[in-house]
Structures are given as structure tokens and as C-alpha cells.
Amino acid sequence: MSFKRLLLIFLILFFAHSGRTFVENDSTKYVRDSLLAEEYYAKAKYYSNKVGNYDSSLFYYNSAALIFEKLDIVENKLNCYINIGFDYYLLGELEKSKNLANRIITESISKFGPDSSTESDACRILGNIYSDIGHYSKALDMFQRAFKIDKLYEDQFPYYPSFGLTGIGTVYRSMGEYNQALSYFKQSLLIRSDHLKPEHRAILTNYGNLANVYSDLFLWDDALNNFFRVLKIIKTLGSKSHPHLAKTYNGIGLVYLRKNNYRLALDYFIKARQVLEINANDKHSLKDVFENIGEVYFWKKEHQRALSFYGEALTTSRQIFGLKNRYHSTIYNMVALIHQKRNDLDSALFYLNQSITNNQNDFISELVIAQKNYFDSHELLRTLDYRSSVLRDKYYQSNDSKYLHRALEDYQRADTLIVQMRQDIKTHGDKVRLNEQATPVYEKAIEQCYDLFQKTEDPKYLSLAFHFSESNRVNLLHGAIAESSAKRFSGIPEELLETEDSLRIELSYYESKLGDFQEKQDSSKITEYESKVFDLKRSYEALVEQFEKDYPQYHALKYRNDRKSIEAIQTYLSNDQHMLEYFVGDSSIFVFSISGEDFKLHKLKKPTDFDQQIDQLNQAITGKDHTLYKEKAFQLYQLILAPVTDHIRSKKITLLPDGPLWKLNFDLLLTGQSDSDDHRKSPYVLREYAISYAYSAQLLLSESERATYSKPKHEVLAFSFQEGDNHEFENHVALNTLRDVDTEDLPGSRAEIWSISQIFDGDYYYGAQAAEEKFKSLADGYRILHLALHGEVNESHPMNSRLFFTRDSSAVEDGYLHAYELYNMNLNADLAVLSACNTAQGQLVSGEGIMSLGRAFMYAGCKSLLTTQWEVSDATTPDIMKYFYHNLKEGYSKSEALQQAKLQYLSEADNLSSHPFYWGSFAILGDDTAIEVEDYHYWWIVAISLVLLAGLSIIYFKSKKKLIA
């Protein structure tokens, strides 16, 4: 009980029991009314927070507010109004809640000035309302305003800022940015855990929010752990109608629904509904329960029961949000799917159109994606995808091609929407999730174009199909490179760029360390570093927002849409070059075959075990199972390459893989069956074509057009690895000595760079000189970077993949060059040769390819790479590299130089060392043009000749002078 309340009670008792006759005057009446108002306020809090009976809480809050207003206790009155506003919100009375919140802000500023805690509370009410109706930018503004105000009172009320953080996280979750939401929820919980009891409603809210976002991210165990933690706390409180109980049962049911356990899902949804029969005011939860039960019956194919529950969900949703609201869109989408399943396509189209109408922020005009007149982008993307599917079915039903054209228009809208979503989403994880959602949409869009081309033979559909394929490729890498370029050429002051650079480097470091602690499961360090990463990200995002606002050229360059046309690609391709771009879908593989004169689209059937076939081939190579290798190498050749070779006239192919094809070295496929066990005689694709790889046509052409910001002055910068004091170049390295982290010393790496030094001028570092800090200080001044080192891949945390330099205990650097460090470097090389293990390996990301060390070098500014698909031998690699550099010197393109190097190696190797494992790991990625080599020996001869000529001229003129004299 507060001191103020105790004092008021004492005064009443004093007057009541004194010897004088008690006459109620103004002061005693004030005391009595104040106590009564506080009693009403306490009852209201109980009904709202503990029971969830909002009708009762509203009665008591209003009663208390009337008394406080009469007594002119403005702060207490406004606190009542704040709680009334929150209860109106929970009851779905959004307009009442919004009007009251605005009234509170006006009165609060009038009485107390700006930035009062009451103003902060009102901003949070408005933030919740704007989030629910889909005005996310306004919602974020309100929650950020509340957070800034709460930070002013942090010393007195240290947990206040957590409310703003929770609100911001809720908005990001509504926007589908789940990783961003997760970071805010974690930070909010960190603050609250230090200052509030575990059973506090705010703590329960945090656990529930974490559970929901873990469920969104398909992290089922984490979701269930947090939901059951909430249940355990509620159980200790002994409440059967706690406001969080129905939400928690509903959340648990949703996890089991996503895991396809329909029985358990239904059990928990029913439990939630039973709680809501007691706590009938929680209409938000009731809507969710009806909707989720409807989905259970949808997947159980009990469509009539599903429609019944979706009808209940829609009725409840309308009671909360009115006739039109973005929340209705999800329900309409599911109802449309049921009608599509029933082949009632007209009804399906009607409900999908209703979904779009409810997702528009004006509800009236036509949907225009470019104007962003929509609320929920993720739900709209689903709607457009569903509607395209129904329109295709209408075509098959009616044979009217107008439905195919309408479906294609929806895919074009979806493409525009995806581009906008990529620009808006902030975190890497959420961008990756968008890729996963977008890839199936692009597959169906390409299929649609293919069908229309087959029907009309109009080449515009092939061009559009290629556009969709390119739109699905390496958007993260291309966006990162575009942003890096935008910073250099948009007039941002140097001091701001230095601040950005410093923040980015620090953020990368802490993210890397966080990954280390997550692998070690060090919970205290995880919490500490998550908090640090959170703060750094907020600072970095604020700086980038400043760039976009204050420097329009930065925004224009960063988001410039420069998709390359087929004509531009055909112009880029030389006469002896062919491009094959693959799109791997769920059931089909599309191959775009492009030459200078021709363009075709092939549709191949994808086997159900396609991924496994590629894995089996790689396992056969690394496990040296020659029988399995011959079987799988020929099988995959027939599947993905043979059907398109009739149209290939050149001997050079640029391959743009997709999905699991990134794990495949195409030149190891076999063009025919062979009974021989002699690896040197196998019919490798290598013998037919020089192959290079590229992330996307757009990136390949952009890199070829990119002007280097300073031309490298030197030819080759090379490093070898050494452990200990052994400086020898051993001639007999064991064949099975691999450049992985288990091998202590790499004598072959020293022999390798010595042999290259006999071919190319440059700087070559051995022993203690081959240090990480020297590489970092010199790397931007060379055209070719050659790293003959150990390599280590970290698939869980790709940014922690690393190369091992020679370690020196006295050095500033630790000797490990991590991927995250490369992302903070500016390289300028035409070629980086990563002569280490697994430099093309890493985490496979939908639409992006493999998050490898090689990718980090490409981002840092290298135009092309020579990378490795598996461990490489320290014995055989030096020979291949020697041949490769000799061929480069002769003027071959990079892919031809590597092709000939492999063939030269095979011609000299014995049968054991000619196994593909020992030479087949290497591949060229990126720009394939030849390296223009400066012939320094020629220039020395020219210089000496000029000196001699000058000397002879001097002698001649001197002798002539004497004759004249």
C-alpha cells in the first residue's frame, strides 16, 4: 500500500475517532473520494489484467476517472483514460480507443508539456491501432515516439523502454519481418526480466510474443518452450480465465497445425475456445481460434466444416475491425482455396477479389502495386499467387486464353510487389524468407510464360520468363554490391562514410562472435552479445535512413532497377560463348539457352530424387567410388545438359546454376558410358567445353561494366601457408595431404606460389611474412590475388567461414580471414584464386546460391574467382595452378585456361592421381575474359634500347661537334 494511501486512511480515522463531533468538510470529502477512486482503479486493474473482463474494468475505470476529474487530479484521471483506451482496443472498439488516445495526448501536453509518460502510453495505444489496421509506418512512428519518451524516465522506471520495444517488434511481426521482430522481443524481455516479477503480465506478453515469432520462423521447439513457460506461470496464479491463457492455447495449437499434427492442434484450439466462453470479451483471440479450426478442417479436407468456422471468424473479425480490414484478407484467401478445391472457380475468384479489396488502404480504387495502396504485402503476394492459379484452372476449364493472360498479369504484379518488399525489409534473415516465399511464385510465372509461348510462339513471353528467372537470383548479393557502390558515388561526406564503415565493421564482429557463442551454447554471452548487436543494428539502420533521406542519389543508385534484357546479354556474349541459365522448381527445371544469335527456353522434368542424385555424385567423387561416379555423372548429363547441347555451337559455356546445381561441377559429367576404370580416358564434359559460372546475367554484365575506382598497380599478390619453421618446398608431398584444418603444414602451397612467381611478376609471401595483416594492407593494389591456404566452412554461420594465414603470436591480427571481414574490405582484383578447401561451399539459400567464402570475395570487389567445391590435395594442386597461370599468360580466357590446365594435368598423371577428386574441384566464377598481362620483360628491353640509343646519339653529336671545330 502506498504512503499516500496510508496517510489518507490515517486522516479519516483521526477525524472519525477524535473527541470532537465529526463534520464532513471539503478536506475530509477529498480524502474519502480519493480513496474511493483508488479502490475503483484497483478493481478495474484486477478485472482487466487478471480476469480479462473488460466490461467490468471499463465500468470501474470510468467511475474512478469521474472522481479524479471532479477532484482535479489530472494525472490519475489520464491514467484511467489510458487504461480505458487499452481496454477499448482489446474489445475491438478501435475508433473509441483512437479518439481517446488523441484526446489524452492533447490534454497531457497542455497540462504537463511534451514528453510525459502519459503521452507515451497514448502513443502505444495508437501504435497498436495503426498496426491492426495496417498503417505500419504510422504504427512504427508511434512506438518509436513512445520509446524515446520512455528513455527519458529510464533512471526512475528502467523497464519503461521495454513497452516501446515490444510494440515495434509487434509491428515488424505484422509486416512479416520476423527476424527483426525477434530482436526487439528479446531486447524487451532482457529489460523486463531485470525489473519485473516472472508472473507480471508484461513478462507473459514477452514470452508469448517470442513463442509466436519462433512459430513464424518454424522453430517449433523454441516456440513450444516459451508457450509452455507461460502456461506454467498462469497455473501458479490459479486463474482459469487469465487473458494470456486462450492466446497461449491457440499458439500451441498453431504450432501443431504447422507440424501437421491435426489432432493435437484441434485439442488446443478447443481448450482456447473453452477459456473464451468464460472470457467472452477477448474477440481477437476468438477470431484467431475460429480461423485456425477452419484451417485444421481445410487440411483434413472437411471443407464444409472449414467454411463454417471461417464464417464465424469473418463475423468476429468484422465485429472488431468493421466491414473492411486487412485481417479479413487471410480468411477470404482460405475460403477461396476451398472453392478452388471444389472446382467452384467463379466463387474462388470472387473471394480472392474480396481479399484484395480488404487489403487496399483506400478500399475503393483499383490495386496499383507501384503506388503501394495495400496494407499487408505478404498476404497480398499470397492472394496474387492464388488468383493466378485459379485463372489457370479457368483456362483449362474453358480453353479461353484470356485467363492465361490475366494470370500472367497477376504474376507481373507479384514481381513488382516482391521488388518493393525487398527494398523495405531490413534484415538478412527476413530477406532470405522472402526469397523462399517468392521462388514458387516465379516458378509458376515462368511456367505461365512457357505455356503462352507454346501457344502463340511470341518471343516476348520468353523474354518475360527470363526476366522472372533473373528476378529470383542473388538479390541479396546484387543489392549489397549496389549499396556499396551507391555510398561511393552519391556525395555522402567522408566523415559520415567513415562512421558507417566503423559501425558496419563493429556490427560484423559482434555478429560473428554471437555466432560462436550460439554454437557453444554459452547463454550468458549470447544474451550479452545479442544486446550489443541489437544496439549496433539500430544505430546502423538509423544512419542508412539518414543517407536515404538526405542524399537522394544514394537512394536512386541503391534501388536502381537495371535488369538486363536478352538483347543486352546477346551483345555481351562473344561469338564463341554460350549461356545456360537454370531455374530449378518443384517439378520442372527450366533452362534458358542464349547465344549471340539465338534464345530458347527448355522445360525438363525434374526427378523427385534430383537433389539426392547430385549429393550421390559428389559423395562418389570425394569417396572415390568410381562405379557410382560413372553411373551418376552420365545420368545427370542426360538429365540437365544433353537435352540442350544441340543448340550449343560454341566451346565456351557460362553456366548460371540454381538450387542444388550450385553443388555440381558440370565439367565432371560424362557424355557417355564407359567400361574403362582408367580415369584419364573418361568422356568428361571438360573435353567438350570450357565452363565458367555466374550468379546472374544481371550481375555478370554489371560487373563487366563496372569502372574500378582505382586501377591496381601490380600483377599478383600470393600467400602460402606455413606451420612451424619449415621453409622447404618439398617435391614429394603425399597425395592424400589436403588443405583442410586437420593438416598442420602445407609445403605444396609454397611450391605452388614459387612456380607461379616464375610466370607472373608480383609479390609472393612465405613463412611468417604470409600474414593476415599484410594481406589486408596490400590486397587492394593487385590484379590477381592468390591464396594457397587452409580453408574452413561454417554452414550454420556462413560469415564465420575463414581462411588460415600463417599465424604469428606477435601480430595484430589473429591469422583467420573470416567472410565477415571480407564484406568490410574493398578489393579491386580481376581474379581471386582461392586455392584452399571448400571455398565454393557453404549454406545453400533459396534464390541466392551458396553463401561461400568465394561469394564474400565477389562482394568485396573481385570480378572473378577460382574456387573449390571440396578439399584439394596439397600434392596435385601446385601442378594444376602452374598450368593455369601459364595458360593465362598465353592469353586464354579464365575458363579456357582452367580447362586446358586440367587436361594437361590428366595427360601427365597416373591412374591413381587422375581420379576426379584430385583435379575436378576447381571452377571459375564471374567474369571470364582473359587477363591482360603486362609484359614487363618487353618493357625492360624497350627501356634499355632507348638508353643505348640516347647514349649513341650523344656520342654521335659530340663527335660531329669536334669535326666542325
PyMOL commands that set and color helices and strands:
alter all, ss='L'
color gray80, all
select helices_A, chain A and resi 3-17+26-51+54-70+74-90+94-112+117-133+136-152+161-174+178-193+201-216+220-237+243-258+262-278+283-299+303-321+326-341+345-358+369-371+377-398+402-424+428-456+460-471+475-488+494-520+523-550+552-558+566-572+610-622+626-640+642-647+659-663+666-668+679-681+685-687+697-705+747-757+767-769+772-781+798-800+819-822+853-860+877-889+894-908+916-918+936-964
alter helices_A, ss='H'
color red, helices_A
select strands_A, chain A and resi 577-584+588-594+599-605+652-656+690-693+714-720+762-765+782-788+790-792+802-804+816-818+831-834+842-845+849-852+864-868+922-926
alter strands_A, ss='S'
color yellow, strands_A
deselect
rebuild
show_as cartoon
